Amino acid sequence: MTHPHAMTHPDAITQRNEWFFPRGRLARGAWESVVDSRIPGWRHTGLRIADLAEGDAASLDADAVERLVIPLAGRFTVTHDGGSTQLTGRPSVFTGPTDVLYLGTQTAASVSGVGRVAVAEAPASVFHPAQHIRRDDVPVELRGAGASSRQVHNVGTPDILDADRFIVCEVITPSGNWSSYPPHKHDARSESESRLEEIYYFESALSRSIAGASAPQEADPFGYLRTSSSEAGDIDTLAEVRTGDIGLVPYGWHGPCVAAPGYDLYYLNVMAGPDPERVWNISDHPAHAWVRTTWESQDTDPRLPYLQTTDRSGEHR
């Protein structure tokens, strides 16, 4: 029996997990993953992921895209038109926000350093100057409550970044919690919804809340991603996610993202679409929107926020 809110096209055949890409599946050249318009049906957003060692550099051509350089782990130097910018970075995505660098369309650049770096992209026609947003200026938002508590870093949202097309944020979900919940969508042009493609890039790790506990060597941090069909199109994603995996949401209801007990889950979201407004308007799934009302009687998960600390030597932990 089909659920009344499960929208499908009667003449369509949906392939399970066709929009999910395990780590390395989208490798191109020196990049571990590249999301762009070479993926059939994908038009408005992009992403690059690279692991850099001492002496490595990742080149970015002067293409018609705007970019946001985001250290995932490590420190980096970005050489670009007008000089170079030092990104202090962070030890890992689970130690709170990082400083980031915005580069306007048609800007060539080179990223060097040691660690793991992401570059969010979106095709853009209006140039905006480079912007270095420092870690302490990144808004950290705690959303939800109870088991729906999560931490959001608004590194590239309209209130913090002057950009042409994309909206970029990070989410940390502590072990056992759900995020991107209630399921929601943004695929219809209306007063209540934007039309936005969305990229989910994932990392997972042993939970900070059990630091010091003895986990076996074979521990395998993971979480889950769910996406389902809407009137805009057919999609069916139900996947285990681990570090380096990527889920694409061209349309449809997406959520929840679930962090398995014992393991924290991180994801980087990159959104953009065809509408002229750079805004994130969503609709909650009608079967689950009521869950928001239950948060009023619950506290935020006391494990949050996850933030960096600095020891006496000046090293970030």
N, C-alpha and C positions, 0 to 999 in steps of 0.2 A: 504494500500500500504506500502510495506517495504522500509525504507530508504536505499539508496545504501550503506551507511557506517555502517549499523546495521548488524553485522555479527551474523549468527545463524547456528546451525547444524540442518538440516531438519528433522532428526529422533529423536531430543531431545525435551524433555518437561522441560521447565524451571519454577521452582516454585518461585513466587515473594517473595523477602526478605528472602530466605532460608539461606543466609549468614549474616543476621542481627540478633543480640541478644540483646533484651532489658535488662536493668539493673536487675541483679539477676538471669537471665536465665542460666548463666554458673557458678552458685555458687557451691563451693566444700569445705566442711569443714569450716574452719575459713575464707576462702577467699570469697569475694563477687563475684569475677569472676576469672575463670581460662581458658585460651586458651592454648591448647597443642595438641599433636597428638591423644588424645582421641576423638577429633572431626573428624569424617570421612572425608578424603580427605585433611586434614591439616597436614603438615610435617615439615616446616622449621622455624617457629617462634612461640613464646609463650608470654603470658602476665598473670600477677597476679595483682589483685587489692584488697586492704584491708583497712578497717576503723579500726584504733586502738585507744583504750581508755587507760587511765592511768593503768599501770600494765599489759597490753596486750603485746604479742609478737607473731610475725609471723615467723614460721620456714621454712627454705629452705634447703632441703636435698642436699647431695653431689652428684648431678646427672650430667650426661654428657651434661650439658648446660652451656653456659656463661650467665651472668646476668648483668643488669644495674638497680640499685635501684634509683628510682626517687620520691622524695617527691612531692606530689600534693598539699597538704596543711598541714602545721605543721613541726615539727622538729623530727629527729629520730637518734637512735644509732644503728649501724649495727655491731654486733659481728660476727667475721669471723676468719678464719685461719690467725694468725699473729697479733691478737689483736682486737681492735674495732675502728670504725670511726664515728665521730659525723657529721651528716648532718644538716646544719643550716636550710635548707628548705626555705619556703616562706608562706605568708598568704593564697595565692590561686594561681591557675594556671594563673590568669589574672593579676598578679603583676610582670610578667617578669620571667626570667630563675631562676633555682635553681642549687645548687651543687648536684652532682650525684656520685654514687660509682659503679665502674665496678668490677665484681668478675669473675675470670676465671673458666673454666670448672672443675667439680668435687670439688667445694668449698661449704662446708656447711656454713650456716649463720643463724642469728636470727635478726629480725628487731623489735625494740621496740620504743615507743614514743607515742605521741598523735597527731592524724590527719589521713590524707588519703595518702596512698602510692601506687605506681605502681612498679612492677618489670618486666622489659622487658627481654625476654629469647630467646635463639636460640640454637638448638643442635650444639655442637662444639667438635672438636677433638684436636685442638691445644690450649695449655694453655697459657694464658697471665696473668701477675701479676695484683693484685688489683691496681686500679687507682682511686684516689679521684680528680674529676674535680670540681674546685670551681666555684661558680656562676660568678665571674668576668672574668673567663677564657672561658665561654661559648659564642661562636660567636652568635650574634643577627643579623639576616638578614631581611631586608625589601624587600619583593618581590612584583612584580606587580605594579599597579598604579590605581588611581581612585577607582572605586568600586571593583576592583580586588586586592586592597592592602591587604597584610597580613604580619604577623610577624613570623619569623621562629627561633627557638632555636636549634642549631646544637649540641645537648648534646652527641650524639653517632655516629657522622659521621666520615668517614675515616680521615679527616683532623684534628680531635680533639681527637679521641679515638683509641688506638691500641687494636683491637679486632680480633676475628677469623672470624665470620660470619655476625653478624647483623649490620644494619644501623638504627639509632634511632634519631628522631627529634620531636619537638613540634611545633604546629602552632596555632596562635591566629588570629581569623578573627573578626574584629569589626562589630557591628550590621549593617545589610543591605549589607554587602560585600560578595563576592564570593571568595573561595579559591579552591585549587586542580583544577584550571581552567587555561587554557583550559583542557578539559578531556584528560587524557593521559593513557598510559599502559606500562608495563614492564613484558611481558610474553613470549617473543620470543628470543631465543639465536641468536644474530646477533651483528654486529658492533654498531648498533644504539640502541639496547635494552638489558637490563639485564633480567634474569628470577628471579623475586622476588615476593614471597607472601607478603601481607601487612595487618597489623592490624590497624584499626582506633578505638581508645578509645576516647569518647567524654565527655566534660563537657560544660555546658551552664549557663549563669548568666545574670542578669540585666546589661545592658551596662554601662561601666565606663563613657562613654560620656554623660550619663544622670544622673550621680550621683547627688543626691540632689533633683531630680524631684520626685514627689510622685507617685510611682507605687502602684497599689492596691495589697492587700494581696494575691489575687488569681492569680497574674501574674505567667506565666508558661513559663520560658525560653526554647527555642527550636531552632533547625535548621533543615537542610535537607542534606541527603547523596544520591548520585546517582551513580550507577555502572551498566554497560551494557556489552553485550556479545562482544567477539572478536573471531578470528579464533582459539584461544587457548581453548575456552570453553564458555558455556552458563551461564550467570549470569544476574539477573534482580533485582536490589535493588533500591527502591525509598522509603525512610523511614524518618519520623520525628525522630530526635535524641535529646536526653536529657542527663543530667549528668548520667554517669554510663553505657550508651549504648555502644555497640561494633559492628562495621561492619568489616567483613573479606573480603579480596579481593584475592582470589586464582589466578585470571587471569581477563582479561577484561579491558575495558575502565572505569576509575573511575574519578569522578568529574562531576559537582561541589559539594563542600560542601558550604552550604549557611547559613549565620547567619540571622535569621529573624530580621526585624527592632525592635529596643528596647532591643535586646539581643545579647551579645557577645558569640562566639563559640570558643571552644578550642578542639584540638585533638592531641593525642599522636600517632605517627606512628612508628611501628616496622616492619622492612623489612629484609628478608633474602631469599636465594634461593639455587638452586643446582649448579650454576655456580662457578668456582674456584675463580673468581675475586670478591672482595668486593667493588662493584661500583654500582652507581645509574644511569643507562642509560635508557632514556625514549623516547617514540614517542608520539607527540601530535596528537589528533584526527584530521584527514584531513579536516573535515568540519569546525573546529573551531580554528585551529592553527593560522590563520590570526589575531585573536584578539590580540595576543602579540604585533603586530606592532602598535596598537592603543595606547599602553602605552607610547610610545615615546613622545606624545603630552600632557600627563597627569601628574599631580603631585602625589606623594605618599600621601595617606590619612593622613591629619595633626593630626589625633588622635593617630597615631603611632609615636614612639614606646610606648608600655605599659611596664614600668619598675618600680621596687621597689624604694621607697624613704625611707630615715631614718630620723626620727624626733630627737629632741634634747635629748630625753631620751634613744636613741639608739634602739628604737623599729622600726621594719620594717613595712611599711604601703603599 
